[in-house]
Amino acid sequence: MNQDELKERVAIEAVKYIKDGMNVGLGTGSTMYYAIRYLSERVKNGLNIKCIPTSEKTAEWARTYNIPLTNFSETHHLDVVIDGADEVGPNFHLLKGGGGALLREKIVANATDQFIVIIDESKYVNQLGKFKLPIEIVPFGYEYTIQLVEALGCKATLRQSNDAIYVTDNQNYIIDCDFGMINNPKQLNNQLISIIRVVETGLFIDMANKILVSQSSSGLVEELNK
Ligand SMILES: O=C(CO)[C@H](O)[C@H](O)COP(=O)(O)O
């Protein structure tokens, strides 16, 4: 079973947690694309939901597939949030932001008591840090911000897109930081967000309640609960 098939499998399982009348947070990324497509089938068959997307891309997909959207002016609490991740480590701490949507993803995940993360087994790790940690920073004075972050022990690379600096949906920049293996994700997250110029990090500490993992050997989806 290839990685796209694994993504589709786990996405389909996650969408089963969405029930009639729910307010739902929709994450960002290629795994979520499958979830949105499957969800659109259920909406077509009468499922009544309202969703808050975590990125402009996800909002575009949702509109394309006729999934009703809402926003935080109308709804403050979400019944369930589904999102992918780049790595899931011990204690369900997550490393996210590969798709550049970490800030809205964290805001949306923070609005629920049921945050379901969908991954294939290659992303389930003993220690976070093989994937470079994305950090959203304000453009103002970004060169010095990079120095301040690097002083915490990493090599930071300003994310580019089409030969220009990558700009997030919030008009900020992303730096991808190689800290090596991260021994204490909670402490590192606290150190990083104490830098005023850092908006948010891709470390999601104590946020996920349920991890769905698709297994390459069997194609089965394992459910892990906190
Ligand atoms: O954090 C994210 C976007 O900011 C994504 O959830 C993460 O990058 C996983 O994406 P994919 O499902 O494409 O592997």
The ligand as a MOL file (V3000), in Angstrom:
LIG
                    3D

  0  0  0     0  0            999 V3000
M  V30 BEGIN CTAB
M  V30 COUNTS 14 13 0 0 0
M  V30 BEGIN ATOM
M  V30 1 O 1.0490 20.7210 9.6380 0
M  V30 2 C 0.6150 20.6440 8.5130 0
M  V30 3 C 0.4300 21.8040 7.6390 0
M  V30 4 O 0.8850 22.9810 8.2280 0
M  V30 5 C 0.2130 19.3000 7.9800 0
M  V30 6 O -0.7220 18.7420 8.8350 0
M  V30 7 C 1.4140 18.4220 7.8820 0
M  V30 8 O 2.3930 19.0930 7.1220 0
M  V30 9 C 1.0730 17.0690 7.2650 0
M  V30 10 O 0.7600 17.2340 5.9120 0
M  V30 11 P 0.4980 16.0220 4.9350 0
M  V30 12 O -0.8290 15.4550 5.3080 0
M  V30 13 O 0.5060 16.6520 3.5630 0
M  V30 14 O 1.6170 15.0270 5.1030 0
M  V30 END ATOM
M  V30 BEGIN BOND
M  V30 1 2 1 2
M  V30 2 1 2 3
M  V30 3 1 2 5
M  V30 4 1 3 4
M  V30 5 1 5 6
M  V30 6 1 5 7
M  V30 7 1 7 8
M  V30 8 1 7 9
M  V30 9 1 9 10
M  V30 10 1 10 11
M  V30 11 2 11 12
M  V30 12 1 11 13
M  V30 13 1 11 14
M  V30 END BOND
M  V30 END CTAB
M  END
